[in-house]
């Protein structure tokens, strides 16, 4: 009996940690010529994130979500260590939405020791929220560049709750 693959058919959600395991898993998703939509998040998922995941699912056969609390976008007086990380709950929510792959890198996977390279979108990153949170948007643009470089998706889905961030990321892309 020949088993036919149904494009976008649901599979058990896979998990990756290192960049190399992520790349292998994405390559496996792409093996049948299916498109990959990507939703980057810092976890602690809520309905807004899940609505992006649903849009992503409708836009491509495969969906990859990252859960990564990015230290680079926190200022010295903003508490990175206390940011919520309800990982088991996040995984369960993503699995229930039919996500194909969740990527949970360690800080050292995204920022290897000694890394000093930053991505900065001039102008817009330095006004409004950027003026009161120096370095914040460079932290966002640097991490999104790295996540995109690792996943290399066909489509990227981002929230618009932070309008300045959304515009900066549009310029970055
Ligand atoms: O908006 C967010 O949740 C974050 O800034 C993002 C885009 C996932 C980058 O860490």
Backbone and ligand atoms as CSV (ligand in chain L), in Angstrom:
chain,resi,resn,atom,element,x,y,z
A,1,UNK,N,N,0.843,-1.200,0.000
A,1,UNK,CA,C,0.000,0.000,0.000
A,1,UNK,C,C,0.881,1.253,0.000
A,2,UNK,N,N,0.558,2.187,-0.886
A,2,UNK,CA,C,1.334,3.437,-0.935
A,2,UNK,C,C,0.644,4.459,-0.032
A,3,UNK,N,N,1.397,4.980,0.930
A,3,UNK,CA,C,0.808,6.011,1.803
A,3,UNK,C,C,1.023,7.378,1.156
A,4,UNK,N,N,-0.043,8.109,0.962
A,4,UNK,CA,C,0.090,9.445,0.372
A,4,UNK,C,C,0.226,10.465,1.487
A,5,UNK,N,N,1.116,11.432,1.260
A,5,UNK,CA,C,1.268,12.497,2.263
A,5,UNK,C,C,0.270,13.603,1.971
A,6,UNK,N,N,-0.516,13.965,2.977
A,6,UNK,CA,C,-1.475,15.054,2.794
A,6,UNK,C,C,-0.758,16.346,3.191
A,7,UNK,N,N,-0.594,17.317,2.263
A,7,UNK,CA,C,0.136,18.529,2.619
A,7,UNK,C,C,-0.463,19.182,3.860
A,8,UNK,N,N,0.383,19.532,4.815
A,8,UNK,CA,C,-0.068,20.223,6.024
A,8,UNK,C,C,-0.719,19.304,7.046
A,9,UNK,N,N,-0.767,17.967,6.756
A,9,UNK,CA,C,-1.392,17.047,7.710
A,9,UNK,C,C,-0.701,17.182,9.067
A,10,UNK,N,N,-1.494,17.144,10.126
A,10,UNK,CA,C,-0.925,17.380,11.461
A,10,UNK,C,C,-0.014,16.248,11.892
A,11,UNK,N,N,1.097,16.633,12.489
A,11,UNK,CA,C,2.023,15.644,13.037
A,11,UNK,C,C,2.226,16.039,14.494
A,12,UNK,N,N,2.868,15.150,15.272
A,12,UNK,CA,C,3.160,15.474,16.668
A,12,UNK,C,C,4.139,16.648,16.702
A,13,UNK,N,N,3.941,17.598,17.629
A,13,UNK,CA,C,4.820,18.779,17.672
A,13,UNK,C,C,6.243,18.356,18.055
A,14,UNK,N,N,7.211,18.752,17.225
A,14,UNK,CA,C,8.619,18.459,17.525
A,14,UNK,C,C,9.204,19.618,18.326
A,15,UNK,N,N,10.317,19.324,19.042
A,15,UNK,CA,C,10.990,20.380,19.824
A,15,UNK,C,C,12.452,20.415,19.452
A,16,UNK,N,N,13.000,21.634,19.327
A,16,UNK,CA,C,14.435,21.771,19.049
A,16,UNK,C,C,15.026,22.757,20.042
A,17,UNK,N,N,16.321,22.562,20.324
A,17,UNK,CA,C,17.007,23.503,21.213
A,17,UNK,C,C,18.179,24.169,20.473
A,18,UNK,N,N,19.170,23.385,20.056
A,18,UNK,CA,C,20.333,24.001,19.400
A,18,UNK,C,C,19.949,24.467,17.990
A,19,UNK,N,N,20.774,25.372,17.432
A,19,UNK,CA,C,20.522,25.852,16.066
A,19,UNK,C,C,20.629,24.689,15.076
A,20,UNK,N,N,21.585,23.773,15.304
A,20,UNK,CA,C,21.729,22.672,14.333
A,20,UNK,C,C,20.515,21.744,14.385
A,21,UNK,N,N,19.977,21.484,15.589
A,21,UNK,CA,C,18.789,20.605,15.633
A,21,UNK,C,C,17.575,21.323,15.031
A,22,UNK,N,N,17.515,22.630,15.216
A,22,UNK,CA,C,16.415,23.413,14.610
A,22,UNK,C,C,16.501,23.306,13.092
A,23,UNK,N,N,17.722,23.486,12.541
A,23,UNK,CA,C,17.884,23.462,11.075
A,23,UNK,C,C,17.501,22.100,10.510
A,24,UNK,N,N,17.888,21.045,11.226
A,24,UNK,CA,C,17.544,19.685,10.758
A,24,UNK,C,C,16.025,19.520,10.740
A,25,UNK,N,N,15.396,19.967,11.821
A,25,UNK,CA,C,13.941,19.789,11.932
A,25,UNK,C,C,13.216,20.611,10.864
A,26,UNK,N,N,13.693,21.835,10.583
A,26,UNK,CA,C,13.045,22.656,9.549
A,26,UNK,C,C,13.244,21.999,8.185
A,27,UNK,N,N,14.456,21.465,7.954
A,27,UNK,CA,C,14.719,20.794,6.662
A,27,UNK,C,C,13.758,19.619,6.488
A,28,UNK,N,N,13.488,18.891,7.586
A,28,UNK,CA,C,12.557,17.750,7.490
A,28,UNK,C,C,11.152,18.256,7.148
A,29,UNK,N,N,10.764,19.389,7.723
A,29,UNK,CA,C,9.431,19.931,7.417
A,29,UNK,C,C,9.341,20.336,5.946
A,30,UNK,N,N,10.463,20.853,5.425
A,30,UNK,CA,C,10.476,21.349,4.040
A,30,UNK,C,C,10.634,20.232,3.011
A,31,UNK,N,N,10.974,19.041,3.491
A,31,UNK,CA,C,11.378,17.964,2.580
A,31,UNK,C,C,10.339,17.709,1.488
A,32,UNK,N,N,9.073,17.955,1.796
A,32,UNK,CA,C,8.037,17.679,0.787
A,32,UNK,C,C,7.610,18.944,0.046
A,33,UNK,N,N,8.455,19.960,0.111
A,33,UNK,CA,C,8.152,21.188,-0.624
A,33,UNK,C,C,7.103,22.051,0.062
A,34,UNK,N,N,6.848,21.797,1.354
A,34,UNK,CA,C,5.839,22.589,2.053
A,34,UNK,C,C,6.449,23.891,2.574
A,35,UNK,N,N,5.613,24.917,2.702
A,35,UNK,CA,C,6.114,26.215,3.159
A,35,UNK,C,C,6.057,26.308,4.679
A,36,UNK,N,N,6.970,27.114,5.201
A,36,UNK,CA,C,7.100,27.252,6.657
A,36,UNK,C,C,6.783,28.691,7.068
A,37,UNK,N,N,5.842,28.831,7.997
A,37,UNK,CA,C,5.542,30.145,8.590
A,37,UNK,C,C,6.134,30.164,9.996
A,38,UNK,N,N,6.654,31.320,10.394
A,38,UNK,CA,C,7.377,31.426,11.661
A,38,UNK,C,C,6.750,32.510,12.545
A,39,UNK,N,N,6.571,32.158,13.828
A,39,UNK,CA,C,6.060,33.116,14.821
A,39,UNK,C,C,7.080,33.186,15.967
A,40,UNK,N,N,7.877,34.273,16.037
A,40,UNK,CA,C,8.810,34.393,17.162
A,40,UNK,C,C,8.088,34.932,18.391
A,41,UNK,N,N,8.353,34.343,19.566
A,41,UNK,CA,C,7.717,34.838,20.796
A,41,UNK,C,C,8.721,34.772,21.943
A,42,UNK,N,N,8.363,35.441,23.042
A,42,UNK,CA,C,9.159,35.310,24.266
A,42,UNK,C,C,8.407,34.419,25.258
A,43,UNK,N,N,7.466,33.629,24.762
A,43,UNK,CA,C,6.716,32.733,25.643
A,43,UNK,C,C,5.685,33.486,26.454
A,44,UNK,N,N,5.229,32.853,27.585
A,44,UNK,CA,C,4.124,33.407,28.389
A,44,UNK,C,C,2.964,33.743,27.437
A,45,UNK,N,N,2.578,32.748,26.662
A,45,UNK,CA,C,1.655,32.960,25.544
A,45,UNK,C,C,0.264,33.361,26.004
A,46,UNK,N,N,-0.346,34.230,25.214
A,46,UNK,CA,C,-1.737,34.639,25.459
A,46,UNK,C,C,-2.491,34.592,24.127
A,47,UNK,N,N,-3.734,35.006,24.176
A,47,UNK,CA,C,-4.604,34.901,23.004
A,47,UNK,C,C,-4.010,35.634,21.785
A,48,UNK,N,N,-3.295,36.738,22.020
A,48,UNK,CA,C,-2.679,37.475,20.905
A,48,UNK,C,C,-1.679,36.605,20.162
A,49,UNK,N,N,-0.818,35.903,20.927
A,49,UNK,CA,C,0.142,35.003,20.281
A,49,UNK,C,C,-0.605,33.900,19.515
A,50,UNK,N,N,-1.645,33.356,20.166
A,50,UNK,CA,C,-2.339,32.218,19.544
A,50,UNK,C,C,-3.049,32.652,18.266
A,51,UNK,N,N,-3.500,33.911,18.233
A,51,UNK,CA,C,-4.142,34.383,16.994
A,51,UNK,C,C,-3.098,34.461,15.874
A,52,UNK,N,N,-1.845,34.812,16.206
A,52,UNK,CA,C,-0.778,34.810,15.186
A,52,UNK,C,C,-0.493,33.393,14.706
A,53,UNK,N,N,-0.495,32.451,15.660
A,53,UNK,CA,C,-0.241,31.045,15.293
A,53,UNK,C,C,-1.340,30.561,14.333
A,54,UNK,N,N,-2.585,30.972,14.608
A,54,UNK,CA,C,-3.694,30.537,13.723
A,54,UNK,C,C,-3.536,31.152,12.326
A,55,UNK,N,N,-3.143,32.431,12.280
A,55,UNK,CA,C,-2.911,33.060,10.971
A,55,UNK,C,C,-1.776,32.345,10.247
A,56,UNK,N,N,-0.729,32.011,11.007
A,56,UNK,CA,C,0.422,31.317,10.417
A,56,UNK,C,C,-0.025,29.975,9.843
A,57,UNK,N,N,-0.866,29.261,10.592
A,57,UNK,CA,C,-1.333,27.942,10.124
A,57,UNK,C,C,-2.126,28.052,8.825
A,58,UNK,N,N,-2.867,29.164,8.697
A,58,UNK,CA,C,-3.653,29.327,7.474
A,58,UNK,C,C,-2.774,29.754,6.292
A,59,UNK,N,N,-1.577,30.307,6.605
A,59,UNK,CA,C,-0.751,30.881,5.535
A,59,UNK,C,C,0.257,29.895,4.954
A,60,UNK,N,N,0.516,28.800,5.654
A,60,UNK,CA,C,1.548,27.852,5.200
A,60,UNK,C,C,1.211,26.470,5.736
A,61,UNK,N,N,1.822,25.466,5.135
A,61,UNK,CA,C,1.528,24.088,5.571
A,61,UNK,C,C,2.150,23.793,6.932
A,62,UNK,N,N,3.285,24.440,7.230
A,62,UNK,CA,C,4.003,24.138,8.474
A,62,UNK,C,C,4.241,25.398,9.290
A,63,UNK,N,N,4.172,25.245,10.615
A,63,UNK,CA,C,4.339,26.404,11.515
A,63,UNK,C,C,5.431,26.112,12.539
A,64,UNK,N,N,6.355,27.059,12.643
A,64,UNK,CA,C,7.426,26.991,13.639
A,64,UNK,C,C,7.248,28.185,14.578
A,65,UNK,N,N,7.352,27.918,15.891
A,65,UNK,CA,C,7.239,28.988,16.902
A,65,UNK,C,C,8.494,28.944,17.761
A,66,UNK,N,N,9.073,30.106,18.056
A,66,UNK,CA,C,10.202,30.116,19.000
A,66,UNK,C,C,9.735,30.660,20.342
A,67,UNK,N,N,10.277,30.052,21.398
A,67,UNK,CA,C,10.067,30.531,22.770
A,67,UNK,C,C,11.451,30.949,23.257
A,68,UNK,N,N,11.710,32.255,23.298
A,68,UNK,CA,C,13.047,32.705,23.704
A,68,UNK,C,C,12.940,34.068,24.376
A,69,UNK,N,N,13.258,34.085,25.672
A,69,UNK,CA,C,13.265,35.364,26.402
A,69,UNK,C,C,14.622,36.003,26.104
A,70,UNK,N,N,14.573,37.068,25.313
A,70,UNK,CA,C,15.781,37.668,24.745
A,70,UNK,C,C,16.436,38.651,25.724
A,71,UNK,N,N,17.584,38.280,26.323
A,71,UNK,CA,C,18.182,39.166,27.331
A,71,UNK,C,C,18.575,40.524,26.761
A,72,UNK,N,N,18.862,40.552,25.456
A,72,UNK,CA,C,19.394,41.776,24.842
A,72,UNK,C,C,18.366,42.909,24.772
A,73,UNK,N,N,17.094,42.598,24.875
A,73,UNK,CA,C,16.111,43.680,24.779
A,73,UNK,C,C,15.647,44.180,26.150
A,74,UNK,N,N,16.291,43.674,27.215
A,74,UNK,CA,C,15.991,44.153,28.568
A,74,UNK,C,C,17.045,45.173,28.979
A,75,UNK,N,N,16.602,46.285,29.568
A,75,UNK,CA,C,17.545,47.295,30.064
A,75,UNK,C,C,18.107,46.856,31.407
A,76,UNK,N,N,19.111,47.581,31.919
A,76,UNK,CA,C,19.744,47.194,33.192
A,76,UNK,C,C,18.776,47.224,34.375
A,77,UNK,N,N,17.726,48.063,34.296
A,77,UNK,CA,C,16.766,48.104,35.414
A,77,UNK,C,C,15.484,47.326,35.096
A,78,UNK,N,N,15.501,46.552,33.995
A,78,UNK,CA,C,14.325,45.743,33.642
A,78,UNK,C,C,14.691,44.298,33.971
A,79,UNK,N,N,13.759,43.591,34.652
A,79,UNK,CA,C,14.160,42.319,35.241
A,79,UNK,C,C,14.024,41.125,34.305
A,80,UNK,N,N,15.108,40.828,33.610
A,80,UNK,CA,C,15.152,39.687,32.686
A,80,UNK,C,C,14.905,38.376,33.434
A,81,UNK,N,N,15.525,38.246,34.629
A,81,UNK,CA,C,15.449,36.951,35.322
A,81,UNK,C,C,14.024,36.683,35.841
A,82,UNK,N,N,13.255,37.758,36.049
A,82,UNK,CA,C,11.891,37.547,36.587
A,82,UNK,C,C,10.816,37.483,35.513
A,83,UNK,N,N,11.209,37.561,34.247
A,83,UNK,CA,C,10.221,37.464,33.168
A,83,UNK,C,C,9.582,36.067,33.238
A,84,UNK,N,N,8.241,35.967,33.142
A,84,UNK,CA,C,7.608,34.638,33.306
A,84,UNK,C,C,8.032,33.643,32.219
A,85,UNK,N,N,8.211,32.388,32.631
A,85,UNK,CA,C,8.601,31.332,31.678
A,85,UNK,C,C,7.757,30.074,31.927
A,86,UNK,N,N,6.455,30.146,31.653
A,86,UNK,CA,C,5.592,28.956,31.879
A,86,UNK,C,C,5.706,27.978,30.708
A,87,UNK,N,N,6.873,27.358,30.566
A,87,UNK,CA,C,7.194,26.608,29.346
A,87,UNK,C,C,6.242,25.432,29.091
A,88,UNK,N,N,5.916,24.668,30.146
A,88,UNK,CA,C,5.051,23.487,29.928
A,88,UNK,C,C,3.684,23.941,29.402
A,89,UNK,N,N,3.164,25.007,29.980
A,89,UNK,CA,C,1.864,25.527,29.539
A,89,UNK,C,C,1.960,26.033,28.093
A,90,UNK,N,N,3.028,26.755,27.794
A,90,UNK,CA,C,3.223,27.270,26.423
A,90,UNK,C,C,3.263,26.119,25.422
A,91,UNK,N,N,4.018,25.071,25.761
A,91,UNK,CA,C,4.115,23.920,24.839
A,91,UNK,C,C,2.742,23.303,24.598
A,92,UNK,N,N,1.985,23.156,25.676
A,92,UNK,CA,C,0.659,22.530,25.546
A,92,UNK,C,C,-0.244,23.390,24.655
A,93,UNK,N,N,-0.187,24.711,24.830
A,93,UNK,CA,C,-1.019,25.598,24.003
A,93,UNK,C,C,-0.628,25.489,22.531
A,94,UNK,N,N,0.674,25.431,22.272
A,94,UNK,CA,C,1.152,25.358,20.879
A,94,UNK,C,C,0.796,24.020,20.252
A,95,UNK,N,N,0.932,22.942,21.032
A,95,UNK,CA,C,0.574,21.615,20.504
A,95,UNK,C,C,-0.919,21.594,20.160
A,96,UNK,N,N,-1.737,22.202,21.010
A,96,UNK,CA,C,-3.186,22.213,20.759
A,96,UNK,C,C,-3.528,23.011,19.504
A,97,UNK,N,N,-2.688,23.959,19.122
A,97,UNK,CA,C,-2.931,24.759,17.907
A,97,UNK,C,C,-2.369,24.085,16.660
A,98,UNK,N,N,-1.748,22.909,16.831
A,98,UNK,CA,C,-1.230,22.187,15.663
A,98,UNK,C,C,0.106,22.703,15.173
A,99,UNK,N,N,0.871,23.349,16.048
A,99,UNK,CA,C,2.213,23.817,15.665
A,99,UNK,C,C,3.100,22.603,15.376
A,100,UNK,N,N,3.918,22.703,14.344
A,100,UNK,CA,C,4.751,21.561,13.951
A,100,UNK,C,C,6.045,21.480,14.740
A,101,UNK,N,N,6.624,22.655,15.053
A,101,UNK,CA,C,7.949,22.653,15.677
A,101,UNK,C,C,8.065,23.850,16.611
A,102,UNK,N,N,8.491,23.571,17.848
A,102,UNK,CA,C,8.757,24.670,18.778
A,102,UNK,C,C,10.258,24.704,19.022
A,103,UNK,N,N,10.810,25.911,18.903
A,103,UNK,CA,C,12.255,26.085,19.090
A,103,UNK,C,C,12.480,26.832,20.394
A,104,UNK,N,N,13.243,26.193,21.291
A,104,UNK,CA,C,13.506,26.781,22.617
A,104,UNK,C,C,15.019,26.890,22.812
A,105,UNK,N,N,15.660,27.864,22.153
A,105,UNK,CA,C,17.121,27.944,22.277
A,105,UNK,C,C,17.559,28.423,23.652
A,106,UNK,N,N,18.784,28.055,24.011
A,106,UNK,CA,C,19.437,28.633,25.191
A,106,UNK,C,C,20.022,29.979,24.765
A,107,UNK,N,N,20.331,30.827,25.748
A,107,UNK,CA,C,20.932,32.132,25.427
A,107,UNK,C,C,22.212,31.929,24.597
A,108,UNK,N,N,23.034,30.933,24.969
A,108,UNK,CA,C,24.311,30.721,24.257
A,108,UNK,C,C,24.119,30.210,22.830
A,109,UNK,N,N,22.938,29.651,22.528
A,109,UNK,CA,C,22.679,29.243,21.142
A,109,UNK,C,C,22.486,30.470,20.250
A,110,UNK,N,N,21.862,31.490,20.817
A,110,UNK,CA,C,21.565,32.695,20.032
A,110,UNK,C,C,22.730,33.684,20.110
A,111,UNK,N,N,23.354,33.773,21.288
A,111,UNK,CA,C,24.485,34.689,21.492
A,111,UNK,C,C,25.686,33.882,21.990
A,112,UNK,N,N,26.446,33.300,21.061
A,112,UNK,CA,C,27.605,32.503,21.499
A,112,UNK,C,C,28.577,33.370,22.297
A,113,UNK,N,N,29.332,32.765,23.220
A,113,UNK,CA,C,30.256,33.540,24.048
A,113,UNK,C,C,31.159,34.429,23.192
A,114,UNK,N,N,31.324,35.666,23.605
A,114,UNK,CA,C,32.199,36.595,22.881
A,114,UNK,C,C,31.498,37.345,21.762
A,115,UNK,N,N,30.240,36.990,21.517
A,115,UNK,CA,C,29.494,37.652,20.447
A,115,UNK,C,C,29.307,39.142,20.738
A,116,UNK,N,N,29.659,40.002,19.772
A,116,UNK,CA,C,29.493,41.444,19.972
A,116,UNK,C,C,28.760,42.091,18.797
A,117,UNK,N,N,28.145,41.288,17.939
A,117,UNK,CA,C,27.526,41.831,16.725
A,117,UNK,C,C,26.075,42.221,16.998
A,118,UNK,N,N,25.726,43.436,16.603
A,118,UNK,CA,C,24.369,43.927,16.833
A,118,UNK,C,C,23.775,44.463,15.538
A,119,UNK,N,N,22.454,44.347,15.417
A,119,UNK,CA,C,21.746,44.875,14.253
A,119,UNK,C,C,20.919,46.056,14.726
A,120,UNK,N,N,21.076,47.201,14.059
A,120,UNK,CA,C,20.393,48.414,14.495
A,120,UNK,C,C,19.688,49.056,13.304
A,121,UNK,N,N,18.404,49.334,13.443
A,121,UNK,CA,C,17.676,50.070,12.402
A,121,UNK,C,C,17.741,51.546,12.798
A,122,UNK,N,N,18.496,52.317,12.047
A,122,UNK,CA,C,18.734,53.734,12.388
A,122,UNK,C,C,17.442,54.546,12.444
A,123,UNK,N,N,17.453,55.567,13.265
A,123,UNK,CA,C,16.360,56.550,13.279
A,123,UNK,C,C,15.223,56.113,14.173
A,124,UNK,N,N,14.342,55.287,13.628
A,124,UNK,CA,C,13.133,54.886,14.351
A,124,UNK,C,C,13.431,54.167,15.672
A,125,UNK,N,N,14.583,53.515,15.760
A,125,UNK,CA,C,14.917,52.783,16.992
A,125,UNK,C,C,15.311,53.723,18.139
A,126,UNK,N,N,15.567,54.996,17.826
A,126,UNK,CA,C,16.132,55.902,18.831
A,126,UNK,C,C,15.129,56.933,19.346
A,127,UNK,N,N,13.900,56.917,18.844
A,127,UNK,CA,C,12.882,57.889,19.272
A,127,UNK,C,C,11.776,57.169,20.045
A,128,UNK,N,N,10.859,57.977,20.613
A,128,UNK,CA,C,9.699,57.448,21.364
A,128,UNK,C,C,10.180,56.431,22.410
A,129,UNK,N,N,9.683,55.178,22.374
A,129,UNK,CA,C,10.103,54.193,23.374
A,129,UNK,C,C,11.618,53.967,23.324
A,130,UNK,N,N,12.190,54.079,22.115
A,130,UNK,CA,C,13.628,53.868,21.952
A,130,UNK,C,C,14.453,54.905,22.716
A,131,UNK,N,N,13.896,56.131,22.876
A,131,UNK,CA,C,14.631,57.186,23.587
A,131,UNK,C,C,14.684,56.882,25.085
A,132,UNK,N,N,13.605,56.286,25.626
A,132,UNK,CA,C,13.607,56.003,27.066
A,132,UNK,C,C,14.161,54.612,27.399
A,133,UNK,N,N,14.337,53.774,26.380
A,133,UNK,CA,C,14.903,52.430,26.614
A,133,UNK,C,C,16.084,52.227,25.663
A,134,UNK,N,N,17.221,52.920,25.920
A,134,UNK,CA,C,18.344,52.815,24.981
A,134,UNK,C,C,18.777,51.356,24.786
A,135,UNK,N,N,18.957,50.981,23.536
A,135,UNK,CA,C,19.418,49.617,23.223
A,135,UNK,C,C,18.294,48.605,23.082
A,136,UNK,N,N,17.087,48.962,23.517
A,136,UNK,CA,C,15.989,47.983,23.488
A,136,UNK,C,C,15.707,47.490,22.070
A,137,UNK,N,N,15.521,48.429,21.142
A,137,UNK,CA,C,15.150,47.992,19.791
A,137,UNK,C,C,16.311,47.310,19.066
A,138,UNK,N,N,17.544,47.700,19.394
A,138,UNK,CA,C,18.686,46.971,18.800
A,138,UNK,C,C,18.672,45.525,19.300
A,139,UNK,N,N,18.235,45.337,20.553
A,139,UNK,CA,C,18.097,43.981,21.088
A,139,UNK,C,C,17.049,43.202,20.316
A,140,UNK,N,N,15.935,43.873,19.996
A,140,UNK,CA,C,14.851,43.203,19.253
A,140,UNK,C,C,15.314,42.886,17.827
A,141,UNK,N,N,15.925,43.873,17.144
A,141,UNK,CA,C,16.301,43.642,15.744
A,141,UNK,C,C,17.439,42.622,15.644
A,142,UNK,N,N,18.321,42.628,16.635
A,142,UNK,CA,C,19.408,41.633,16.617
A,142,UNK,C,C,18.832,40.227,16.778
A,143,UNK,N,N,17.929,40.040,17.754
A,143,UNK,CA,C,17.421,38.674,17.956
A,143,UNK,C,C,16.566,38.227,16.785
A,144,UNK,N,N,15.750,39.116,16.248
A,144,UNK,CA,C,14.877,38.696,15.142
A,144,UNK,C,C,15.730,38.334,13.921
A,145,UNK,N,N,16.807,39.080,13.685
A,145,UNK,CA,C,17.719,38.726,12.582
A,145,UNK,C,C,18.276,37.324,12.781
A,146,UNK,N,N,18.692,37.033,14.010
A,146,UNK,CA,C,19.286,35.702,14.267
A,146,UNK,C,C,18.262,34.580,14.150
A,147,UNK,N,N,17.060,34.836,14.683
A,147,UNK,CA,C,16.017,33.803,14.609
A,147,UNK,C,C,15.658,33.539,13.148
A,148,UNK,N,N,15.529,34.641,12.363
A,148,UNK,CA,C,15.176,34.480,10.942
A,148,UNK,C,C,16.284,33.751,10.190
A,149,UNK,N,N,17.509,34.079,10.531
A,149,UNK,CA,C,18.641,33.449,9.864
A,149,UNK,C,C,18.666,31.946,10.133
A,150,UNK,N,N,18.287,31.556,11.338
A,150,UNK,CA,C,18.291,30.133,11.683
A,150,UNK,C,C,17.103,29.402,11.047
A,151,UNK,N,N,15.912,29.989,11.138
A,151,UNK,CA,C,14.700,29.287,10.659
A,151,UNK,C,C,14.552,29.416,9.141
A,152,UNK,N,N,14.918,30.587,8.591
A,152,UNK,CA,C,14.754,30.882,7.152
A,152,UNK,C,C,13.335,30.537,6.679
A,153,UNK,N,N,12.336,31.181,7.294
A,153,UNK,CA,C,10.948,30.840,6.957
A,153,UNK,C,C,10.510,31.461,5.623
A,154,UNK,N,N,9.400,30.973,5.099
A,154,UNK,CA,C,8.789,31.613,3.937
A,154,UNK,C,C,7.971,32.814,4.375
A,155,UNK,N,N,7.384,32.710,5.561
A,155,UNK,CA,C,6.522,33.790,6.067
A,155,UNK,C,C,6.830,34.057,7.530
A,156,UNK,N,N,6.745,35.320,7.914
A,156,UNK,CA,C,6.979,35.725,9.303
A,156,UNK,C,C,5.717,36.404,9.817
A,157,UNK,N,N,5.258,35.973,11.005
A,157,UNK,CA,C,4.072,36.590,11.601
A,157,UNK,C,C,4.464,37.284,12.901
A,158,UNK,N,N,4.138,38.605,12.985
A,158,UNK,CA,C,4.496,39.398,14.162
A,158,UNK,C,C,3.277,40.153,14.654
A,159,UNK,N,N,3.197,40.338,15.969
A,159,UNK,CA,C,2.101,41.119,16.532
A,159,UNK,C,C,2.293,42.606,16.240
A,160,UNK,N,N,1.184,43.360,16.354
A,160,UNK,CA,C,1.252,44.804,16.108
A,160,UNK,C,C,0.942,45.598,17.370
A,161,UNK,N,N,0.951,44.878,18.523
A,161,UNK,CA,C,0.605,45.546,19.790
A,161,UNK,C,C,1.580,46.688,20.056
A,162,UNK,N,N,2.861,46.434,19.811
A,162,UNK,CA,C,3.864,47.481,19.918
A,162,UNK,C,C,4.094,48.008,18.498
A,163,UNK,N,N,3.412,49.123,18.184
A,163,UNK,CA,C,3.422,49.625,16.797
A,163,UNK,C,C,4.830,50.020,16.362
A,164,UNK,N,N,5.608,50.587,17.279
A,164,UNK,CA,C,6.971,51.003,16.915
A,164,UNK,C,C,7.818,49.783,16.562
A,165,UNK,N,N,7.715,48.752,17.397
A,165,UNK,CA,C,8.458,47.518,17.115
A,165,UNK,C,C,8.044,46.944,15.752
A,166,UNK,N,N,6.732,46.919,15.503
A,166,UNK,CA,C,6.239,46.342,14.242
A,166,UNK,C,C,6.831,47.088,13.045
A,167,UNK,N,N,6.875,48.425,13.132
A,167,UNK,CA,C,7.406,49.235,12.025
A,167,UNK,C,C,8.916,49.006,11.857
A,168,UNK,N,N,9.621,48.951,12.966
A,168,UNK,CA,C,11.078,48.720,12.913
A,168,UNK,C,C,11.361,47.356,12.283
A,169,UNK,N,N,10.587,46.351,12.674
A,169,UNK,CA,C,10.823,45.004,12.140
A,169,UNK,C,C,10.443,44.926,10.666
A,170,UNK,N,N,9.426,45.697,10.287
A,170,UNK,CA,C,9.074,45.739,8.853
A,170,UNK,C,C,10.255,46.304,8.072
A,171,UNK,N,N,10.860,47.391,8.611
A,171,UNK,CA,C,12.031,47.973,7.931
A,171,UNK,C,C,13.182,46.990,7.891
A,172,UNK,N,N,13.377,46.281,8.983
A,172,UNK,CA,C,14.466,45.287,9.055
A,172,UNK,C,C,14.293,44.254,7.933
A,173,UNK,N,N,13.053,43.755,7.807
A,173,UNK,CA,C,12.809,42.711,6.779
A,173,UNK,C,C,13.024,43.255,5.383
L,1,LIG,O1,O,7.357,41.145,20.705
L,1,LIG,C1,C,8.024,40.216,21.215
L,1,LIG,O2,O,7.490,39.292,21.832
L,1,LIG,C2,C,9.546,40.250,21.098
L,1,LIG,O3,O,10.022,41.554,21.054
L,1,LIG,C3,C,10.073,39.441,19.908
L,1,LIG,C4,C,9.626,40.018,18.564
L,1,LIG,C5,C,9.629,37.989,19.999
L,1,LIG,C6,C,11.611,39.461,19.909
L,1,LIG,O4,O,12.127,38.933,21.107
